[in-house]
């Protein structure tokens, strides 16, 4: 948040949506490049950072710029919910694309169906791997929610002090 606020203090981010989008994308990429490995585990990929930045711009607009009644302005719960939905979709779309590309092996399509009940060790290992992925995803979601809600309380920081775009 501090880095984004600092960027905005040096740039005037009004204009075409595509220009703002490109700046957010490049900022997210640069931020990703500067992260230590532990932080990369939380953000997973630059697109997650981009999604959070995009949500920040929308929140900033909602809280400070748009002519919206105070009772209809985005609250913290809505901000976290909307941001989580956005970045979960980004991560899921990426995982889906990777699965789709891995379903082609040696020029043959491999059907992606539920494994039959069996004691086949290869299928058991695949099932355990899927459970591990689901557990990792749940842990990741909790980490991101903690980042948005507690550690950085982004909503409150933005409510108190607008980012000048």
Helices and strands as residue ranges (DSSP letters): H 2-10, H 17-34, H 37-43, H 46-60, I 61-65, G 70-72, H 76-102, E 104-105, E 108-109, H 121-146, I 147-151, H 154-160
